[in-house]
Amino acid sequence: MKKVVVDDIEIEIQEGEITKDENIENKHQKVPNSNYVGNQVTQPEVQLERKRFKVPESLKKTFIATMVLAGLGVVLFICGFIEEVAMSDPGRGITFWVLGLVVMIPGGYYSYQFWRARRCQDDDQRNDIFNQIPEL
Protein backbone atom coordinates (compact mmCIF):
# COMPACT_ATOMS: atom_id res chain seq x y z
CA MET A 1 0.00 0.00 0.00
CA LYS A 2 1.49 3.30 -1.08
CA LYS A 3 0.11 6.72 -0.12
CA VAL A 4 0.41 9.59 -2.56
CA VAL A 5 -0.64 13.17 -1.68
CA VAL A 6 -1.99 15.28 -4.54
CA ASP A 7 -3.42 18.74 -3.77
CA ASP A 8 -3.97 17.92 -0.07
CA ILE A 9 -5.84 14.70 -0.92
CA GLU A 10 -4.35 11.37 0.07
CA ILE A 11 -4.63 8.60 -2.50
CA GLU A 12 -3.88 5.03 -1.54
CA ILE A 13 -2.42 2.95 -4.35
CA GLN A 14 -2.38 -0.81 -3.91
CA GLU A 15 0.51 -3.00 -4.99
CA GLY A 16 0.41 -3.96 -8.64
CA GLU A 17 -0.91 -0.59 -9.78
CA ILE A 18 1.23 1.60 -11.92
CA THR A 19 1.03 5.34 -11.93
CA LYS A 20 1.78 7.58 -14.86
CA ASP A 21 5.40 8.31 -13.90
CA GLU A 22 6.37 4.70 -13.17
CA ASN A 23 5.45 3.23 -16.56
CA ILE A 24 6.61 5.56 -19.30
CA GLU A 25 8.10 2.91 -21.58
CA ASN A 26 5.12 0.50 -21.24
CA LYS A 27 2.47 3.09 -22.05
CA HIS A 28 -0.11 0.99 -23.82
CA GLN A 29 0.35 -2.25 -21.94
CA LYS A 30 -2.24 -3.46 -19.43
CA VAL A 31 -0.72 -4.17 -16.02
CA PRO A 32 -1.98 -6.98 -13.73
CA ASN A 33 -4.07 -6.00 -10.69
CA SER A 34 -5.04 -2.63 -12.12
CA ASN A 35 -7.11 -1.04 -14.81
CA TYR A 36 -4.20 0.99 -16.20
CA VAL A 37 -4.35 1.50 -19.94
CA GLY A 38 -2.45 4.26 -21.68
CA ASN A 39 -2.25 7.36 -19.51
CA GLN A 40 -5.24 6.60 -17.28
CA VAL A 41 -5.56 4.77 -13.99
CA THR A 42 -9.14 3.73 -13.35
CA GLN A 43 -8.86 1.68 -10.19
CA PRO A 44 -12.12 1.36 -8.25
CA GLU A 45 -10.24 0.60 -5.02
CA VAL A 46 -8.47 3.97 -4.99
CA GLN A 47 -9.92 5.87 -2.05
CA LEU A 48 -9.84 9.64 -1.75
CA GLU A 49 -9.74 10.97 1.78
CA ARG A 50 -11.38 14.35 2.16
CA LYS A 51 -9.53 16.95 4.15
CA ARG A 52 -11.37 17.66 7.41
CA PHE A 53 -13.04 21.05 7.57
CA LYS A 54 -11.96 23.36 10.36
CA VAL A 55 -13.32 26.78 11.20
CA PRO A 56 -10.46 29.32 11.14
CA GLU A 57 -9.30 30.56 14.54
CA SER A 58 -10.29 34.13 13.73
CA LEU A 59 -13.90 33.06 13.05
CA LYS A 60 -14.51 30.68 15.98
CA LYS A 61 -16.31 33.33 18.06
CA THR A 62 -18.38 34.27 15.03
CA PHE A 63 -19.27 30.62 14.42
CA ILE A 64 -20.41 30.14 18.04
CA ALA A 65 -22.40 33.40 17.97
CA THR A 66 -24.01 32.35 14.69
CA MET A 67 -25.14 29.01 16.10
CA VAL A 68 -26.46 30.69 19.27
CA LEU A 69 -28.39 33.28 17.25
CA ALA A 70 -29.92 30.67 14.95
CA GLY A 71 -30.89 28.43 17.88
CA LEU A 72 -32.27 31.30 19.96
CA GLY A 73 -34.28 32.53 16.98
CA VAL A 74 -35.89 29.13 16.52
CA VAL A 75 -36.68 28.88 20.25
CA LEU A 76 -38.25 32.38 20.31
CA PHE A 77 -40.26 31.62 17.18
CA ILE A 78 -41.62 28.41 18.78
CA CYS A 79 -42.36 30.26 22.04
CA GLY A 80 -44.31 32.83 20.01
CA PHE A 81 -46.37 30.05 18.47
CA ILE A 82 -47.05 28.55 21.91
CA GLU A 83 -48.02 31.96 23.32
CA GLU A 84 -50.33 32.60 20.37
CA VAL A 85 -52.11 29.27 20.80
CA ALA A 86 -52.14 29.10 24.62
CA MET A 87 -53.02 32.70 25.48
CA SER A 88 -56.00 34.76 24.45
CA ASP A 89 -53.86 37.90 24.00
CA PRO A 90 -52.61 37.85 20.38
CA GLY A 91 -50.00 40.57 20.98
CA ARG A 92 -47.73 38.40 23.11
CA GLY A 93 -47.18 35.74 20.43
CA ILE A 94 -46.44 38.30 17.73
CA THR A 95 -43.78 39.87 19.94
CA PHE A 96 -41.92 36.56 20.22
CA TRP A 97 -42.27 35.94 16.48
CA VAL A 98 -40.77 39.31 15.62
CA LEU A 99 -37.91 38.84 18.11
CA GLY A 100 -37.32 35.32 16.82
CA LEU A 101 -37.14 36.51 13.21
CA VAL A 102 -34.85 39.44 14.07
CA VAL A 103 -32.44 37.04 15.79
CA MET A 104 -32.82 34.13 13.36
CA ILE A 105 -32.20 36.05 10.11
CA PRO A 106 -28.51 36.93 10.72
CA GLY A 107 -27.89 33.61 12.50
CA GLY A 108 -29.40 31.65 9.62
CA TYR A 109 -27.57 33.66 6.96
CA TYR A 110 -24.13 33.19 8.48
CA SER A 111 -24.89 29.54 9.28
CA TYR A 112 -25.57 29.13 5.57
CA GLN A 113 -22.26 30.85 4.74
CA PHE A 114 -20.35 28.48 7.05
CA TRP A 115 -22.18 25.53 5.46
CA ARG A 116 -21.22 26.78 1.97
CA ALA A 117 -17.58 27.09 3.07
CA ARG A 118 -17.65 23.54 4.42
CA ARG A 119 -19.09 22.12 1.20
CA CYS A 120 -16.69 24.06 -1.04
CA GLN A 121 -13.96 22.00 -2.75
CA ASP A 122 -11.74 24.87 -3.86
CA ASP A 123 -9.62 26.63 -1.21
CA ASP A 124 -9.80 29.98 -3.03
CA GLN A 125 -13.60 29.95 -3.02
CA ARG A 126 -13.60 28.89 0.65
CA ASN A 127 -11.32 31.83 1.52
CA ASP A 128 -13.61 34.21 -0.40
CA ILE A 129 -16.56 32.99 1.64
CA PHE A 130 -14.61 33.36 4.89
CA ASN A 131 -13.63 36.90 3.92
CA GLN A 132 -17.34 37.81 3.66
CA ILE A 133 -18.00 36.69 7.25
CA PRO A 134 -17.24 39.38 9.87
CA GLU A 135 -14.96 38.62 12.82
CA LEU A 136 -16.08 39.15 16.39
N, C-alpha and C positions, 0 to 999 in steps of 0.2 A: 504494500500500500504506500503510495507516494502522494504527498500533499503539495499542491502547487497553488500559490496565491496570485490571483490576477485581479487588479482593481479592487482590492480589499475583500475579495470573495475567495474562500478556500475551495479548491476543487480536489477531490480525492480520485486518484487514478490507480486502478488495480493493476497488478502484475499482468503482463502480456499485452497491455495497451501500448500503443506507440503514439507519441505526440508529433506535432508537425516538425519540430527541430530534430528529433531523434532519427527520423527516417527520410532523409533527403534523397538518397540514392534509390530507395525502393518506393518511389512515389505511388505507383499504380498497383502495388501488390497488396492483396488482402492479408492481414496479419491474424494469426490465431488468437482467440479469446477477446476479440474486439471487432467493432464494425468500422474499422478504419479503411477508407478507400480514397485514394487521391489525397486531397488536402483537408479532408473532413474527418472528424472523430464524432461518431454518433453512437455513444455508449449509453445505454439506458441506466446503467448502474452509477454513472457519475452524479454525485450529489453536490448541489450548491448550498453552502451554508450562508444564510443571510446575516449580515452584520446587525448586532443588537442595537436598537434605537435607544439613545440616551438624551434626555433633556439637557441642554447646555447649562453650565453652572450659573451663568448670568440670568437665566430665565427660570430657575427653579422656584423662586418666590412668585413669579408671575403665573407659573403653572399651578401652584397650590392655590393662589387667589382665584384663578379661573375656575378650578374645580369646586371651590367653596361657593363662589358666586352662582355657578350653574346649579349646584345642589340646593342652595338656599332659595334660589328662584323657584325651583320645582316644589319645594316644601311650602313656600308661601302661596304658590298658585293652588296647591291642593288644600291648604288651610282656607283659602278664600272660597273654594268650592264647598267645603264642609260648612263654613259659616253661612254661606248662601242657602244651603239646603236646611241646616239645623235651626237657624234663627229666622225670626220673622222680619228683622230689619235688613233690607236689601243693601244698605250702604256699607255695612261691615264687610261683606264678602267682596264687594267691588274694590274696597281699599286694599285688601290682601292681593287681589288679582293684579291691580296696578303696580303694587310694590314688587310682586313676584315677577312681572314682566320687565320692570325697570332693572331688576337685578339679574334676571335670566338672559336678557338680550346680550350684554357684553360677555357674560360668562359662556354662553352658548357659542358666540362668534369666535372667541379665542380658543375655546375647546375644539371647534372645527378646524382652526388654523393649526393647532398642535397635531390633530389627527391627520391633516393633509401633509404636514412635515414628516410624520411617522410613515405614511404610505409612500412617500416620494422615493424614487430609486436614485435620482441624480443628486449629488451633493451640492451642486450649484443652485439648483431649484430649492433644496431644503434650506440653504443659507439665505436665499431671497425671502423665503417664508419667515424664517426666524428674524430677519431684519425688519419685517413689518410688525412684529409683536413687541410692544413696549416693555422695558425693564422696570421692575419695581425696586 
